[in-house]
Amino acid sequence: MVLKNVNFSQVEGGFESARLFADICDMDDSQSNMNASNVRTIFYKQDQATWTGRLISERAIKNPFEAKFWGDVRGWNSDNERIRTDELRYYFNRKELHTQKPVTIWKDNAVLTGLGLRYNTQDKEAQINQQVIIRIWDTASKTAKADGEIGNVSGLPVAPPLSQLLLPLNNLSTATPSLSTATTSLATDSASELASGSTSEIATFITDPNKELQP
């Protein structure tokens, strides 16, 4: 039979250890074999009052022995650990997650990538089989400076004091009167030359363009 918008619970010893949500689910009458799409799974533990893990995938199948998830499988838990792969199997009797596909794991400030994974959900031990790459970087709290602390950038010159920057402006302001005096004298000389008779020669040249300028 085919059901839409369903959810199922995995009960072990009277405790709900997992709950599965799916948009479409095809199953037999005994509900032992399921084929679901757009799956969201939530995991619980008896010693914790809230969820301990979540897992989402595009497709999933379930039989009495295992549950298989595939199609952009992503999972995370309450310990700030995340995982992403293309296929993931969960074995009920061993409480283990297993895959042979490339996998990426995030843990705090470290990223682990590799091929193949085995992860025990009880003791939280993980094993990556091949092509393991581990990348670790410092957290932002270690690299950032304290509030109010200012440091010089390596390779850049240090700016001079403000008093040295204003010094050329002060010198320019003291030299301004002499400059204005020279400008005034130059204007006075020009006015006296025009008054002495050179004005008529200039006027004659402008009004009579055919007349050549006499030296």
Contacts in CASP RR format, 6 or more apart in sequence:
PFRMAT RR
TARGET T0000
AUTHOR 0000-0000-0000
METHOD contacts of the structure
MODEL  1
MVLKNVNFSQVEGGFESARLFADICDMDDSQSNMNASNVRTIFYKQDQAT
WTGRLISERAIKNPFEAKFWGDVRGWNSDNERIRTDELRYYFNRKELHTQ
KPVTIWKDNAVLTGLGLRYNTQDKEAQINQQVIIRIWDTASKTAKADGEI
GNVSGLPVAPPLSQLLLPLNNLSTATPSLSTATTSLATDSASELASGSTS
EIATFITDPNKELQP
1 26 0 8 1.000
1 27 0 8 1.000
1 28 0 8 1.000
1 29 0 8 1.000
2 24 0 8 1.000
2 25 0 8 1.000
2 26 0 8 1.000
3 24 0 8 1.000
3 25 0 8 1.000
3 26 0 8 1.000
3 27 0 8 1.000
4 23 0 8 1.000
4 24 0 8 1.000
4 25 0 8 1.000
5 22 0 8 1.000
5 23 0 8 1.000
6 21 0 8 1.000
6 22 0 8 1.000
6 25 0 8 1.000
6 36 0 8 1.000
7 19 0 8 1.000
7 20 0 8 1.000
7 21 0 8 1.000
7 22 0 8 1.000
8 19 0 8 1.000
8 20 0 8 1.000
8 25 0 8 1.000
8 31 0 8 1.000
8 34 0 8 1.000
9 16 0 8 1.000
9 18 0 8 1.000
9 19 0 8 1.000
9 20 0 8 1.000
10 16 0 8 1.000
10 17 0 8 1.000
10 18 0 8 1.000
10 19 0 8 1.000
10 20 0 8 1.000
10 92 0 8 1.000
11 17 0 8 1.000
15 44 0 8 1.000
15 46 0 8 1.000
16 44 0 8 1.000
17 43 0 8 1.000
17 44 0 8 1.000
17 45 0 8 1.000
18 41 0 8 1.000
18 42 0 8 1.000
18 43 0 8 1.000
18 44 0 8 1.000
19 41 0 8 1.000
19 42 0 8 1.000
19 44 0 8 1.000
20 36 0 8 1.000
20 39 0 8 1.000
20 40 0 8 1.000
20 41 0 8 1.000
20 60 0 8 1.000
20 62 0 8 1.000
21 39 0 8 1.000
21 40 0 8 1.000
21 41 0 8 1.000
21 42 0 8 1.000
22 36 0 8 1.000
22 37 0 8 1.000
22 38 0 8 1.000
22 39 0 8 1.000
22 40 0 8 1.000
22 60 0 8 1.000
23 36 0 8 1.000
23 37 0 8 1.000
23 38 0 8 1.000
24 36 0 8 1.000
24 37 0 8 1.000
24 38 0 8 1.000
25 34 0 8 1.000
25 35 0 8 1.000
25 36 0 8 1.000
25 37 0 8 1.000
26 34 0 8 1.000
26 35 0 8 1.000
26 36 0 8 1.000
27 33 0 8 1.000
27 34 0 8 1.000
27 35 0 8 1.000
32 63 0 8 1.000
32 64 0 8 1.000
33 61 0 8 1.000
33 62 0 8 1.000
33 63 0 8 1.000
34 60 0 8 1.000
34 61 0 8 1.000
34 62 0 8 1.000
35 59 0 8 1.000
35 60 0 8 1.000
35 61 0 8 1.000
36 59 0 8 1.000
36 60 0 8 1.000
36 61 0 8 1.000
36 62 0 8 1.000
37 58 0 8 1.000
37 59 0 8 1.000
37 60 0 8 1.000
38 58 0 8 1.000
39 55 0 8 1.000
39 56 0 8 1.000
39 57 0 8 1.000
39 58 0 8 1.000
39 59 0 8 1.000
39 60 0 8 1.000
39 69 0 8 1.000
40 54 0 8 1.000
40 55 0 8 1.000
40 56 0 8 1.000
41 54 0 8 1.000
41 55 0 8 1.000
41 56 0 8 1.000
41 60 0 8 1.000
41 69 0 8 1.000
42 51 0 8 1.000
42 53 0 8 1.000
42 54 0 8 1.000
43 51 0 8 1.000
43 52 0 8 1.000
43 53 0 8 1.000
43 54 0 8 1.000
43 55 0 8 1.000
43 77 0 8 1.000
43 121 0 8 1.000
44 50 0 8 1.000
44 51 0 8 1.000
44 52 0 8 1.000
45 52 0 8 1.000
48 78 0 8 1.000
50 78 0 8 1.000
51 78 0 8 1.000
52 77 0 8 1.000
52 78 0 8 1.000
53 75 0 8 1.000
53 76 0 8 1.000
53 77 0 8 1.000
53 78 0 8 1.000
54 75 0 8 1.000
54 76 0 8 1.000
54 77 0 8 1.000
55 69 0 8 1.000
55 73 0 8 1.000
55 74 0 8 1.000
55 75 0 8 1.000
55 88 0 8 1.000
56 73 0 8 1.000
56 74 0 8 1.000
56 75 0 8 1.000
57 69 0 8 1.000
57 70 0 8 1.000
57 71 0 8 1.000
57 72 0 8 1.000
57 73 0 8 1.000
57 74 0 8 1.000
57 88 0 8 1.000
58 70 0 8 1.000
58 71 0 8 1.000
58 72 0 8 1.000
59 69 0 8 1.000
59 70 0 8 1.000
59 71 0 8 1.000
60 67 0 8 1.000
60 68 0 8 1.000
60 69 0 8 1.000
60 70 0 8 1.000
61 67 0 8 1.000
61 68 0 8 1.000
62 68 0 8 1.000
64 92 0 8 1.000
65 91 0 8 1.000
65 92 0 8 1.000
65 93 0 8 1.000
66 89 0 8 1.000
66 90 0 8 1.000
66 91 0 8 1.000
66 92 0 8 1.000
67 89 0 8 1.000
67 90 0 8 1.000
67 92 0 8 1.000
68 87 0 8 1.000
68 88 0 8 1.000
68 89 0 8 1.000
68 90 0 8 1.000
69 87 0 8 1.000
69 88 0 8 1.000
69 89 0 8 1.000
69 90 0 8 1.000
70 86 0 8 1.000
70 87 0 8 1.000
70 88 0 8 1.000
71 86 0 8 1.000
71 87 0 8 1.000
72 84 0 8 1.000
72 86 0 8 1.000
73 83 0 8 1.000
73 84 0 8 1.000
73 85 0 8 1.000
73 86 0 8 1.000
73 87 0 8 1.000
73 88 0 8 1.000
74 82 0 8 1.000
74 83 0 8 1.000
74 84 0 8 1.000
75 82 0 8 1.000
75 83 0 8 1.000
75 84 0 8 1.000
76 82 0 8 1.000
76 83 0 8 1.000
79 124 0 8 1.000
80 107 0 8 1.000
80 108 0 8 1.000
81 105 0 8 1.000
81 106 0 8 1.000
81 107 0 8 1.000
82 105 0 8 1.000
82 106 0 8 1.000
82 107 0 8 1.000
83 97 0 8 1.000
83 103 0 8 1.000
83 104 0 8 1.000
83 105 0 8 1.000
83 106 0 8 1.000
83 117 0 8 1.000
83 119 0 8 1.000
84 103 0 8 1.000
84 104 0 8 1.000
85 99 0 8 1.000
85 101 0 8 1.000
85 102 0 8 1.000
85 103 0 8 1.000
85 104 0 8 1.000
85 117 0 8 1.000
86 99 0 8 1.000
86 101 0 8 1.000
86 102 0 8 1.000
87 99 0 8 1.000
87 100 0 8 1.000
87 101 0 8 1.000
88 97 0 8 1.000
88 98 0 8 1.000
88 99 0 8 1.000
89 97 0 8 1.000
89 98 0 8 1.000
89 99 0 8 1.000
90 96 0 8 1.000
90 97 0 8 1.000
90 98 0 8 1.000
91 98 0 8 1.000
94 120 0 8 1.000
95 120 0 8 1.000
95 121 0 8 1.000
95 122 0 8 1.000
96 118 0 8 1.000
96 119 0 8 1.000
96 120 0 8 1.000
96 121 0 8 1.000
97 117 0 8 1.000
97 118 0 8 1.000
97 119 0 8 1.000
97 121 0 8 1.000
98 117 0 8 1.000
98 118 0 8 1.000
98 119 0 8 1.000
99 116 0 8 1.000
99 117 0 8 1.000
100 115 0 8 1.000
100 116 0 8 1.000
100 129 0 8 1.000
101 115 0 8 1.000
101 116 0 8 1.000
102 113 0 8 1.000
102 114 0 8 1.000
102 115 0 8 1.000
102 116 0 8 1.000
103 113 0 8 1.000
103 114 0 8 1.000
103 115 0 8 1.000
103 116 0 8 1.000
103 117 0 8 1.000
103 128 0 8 1.000
104 111 0 8 1.000
104 112 0 8 1.000
104 113 0 8 1.000
104 114 0 8 1.000
105 111 0 8 1.000
105 112 0 8 1.000
105 113 0 8 1.000
105 117 0 8 1.000
105 126 0 8 1.000
105 128 0 8 1.000
106 112 0 8 1.000
109 136 0 8 1.000
109 137 0 8 1.000
109 138 0 8 1.000
109 139 0 8 1.000
110 134 0 8 1.000
110 135 0 8 1.000
110 136 0 8 1.000
111 134 0 8 1.000
111 135 0 8 1.000
111 136 0 8 1.000
112 128 0 8 1.000
112 132 0 8 1.000
112 133 0 8 1.000
112 134 0 8 1.000
112 135 0 8 1.000
113 131 0 8 1.000
113 132 0 8 1.000
113 133 0 8 1.000
114 128 0 8 1.000
114 129 0 8 1.000
114 130 0 8 1.000
114 131 0 8 1.000
114 132 0 8 1.000
114 133 0 8 1.000
115 128 0 8 1.000
115 129 0 8 1.000
115 130 0 8 1.000
115 131 0 8 1.000
116 128 0 8 1.000
116 129 0 8 1.000
116 130 0 8 1.000
117 126 0 8 1.000
117 127 0 8 1.000
117 128 0 8 1.000
117 129 0 8 1.000
118 126 0 8 1.000
118 127 0 8 1.000
118 129 0 8 1.000
119 125 0 8 1.000
119 126 0 8 1.000
119 127 0 8 1.000
120 126 0 8 1.000
145 151 0 8 1.000
152 158 0 8 1.000
201 214 0 8 1.000
204 211 0 8 1.000
205 211 0 8 1.000
205 213 0 8 1.000
END
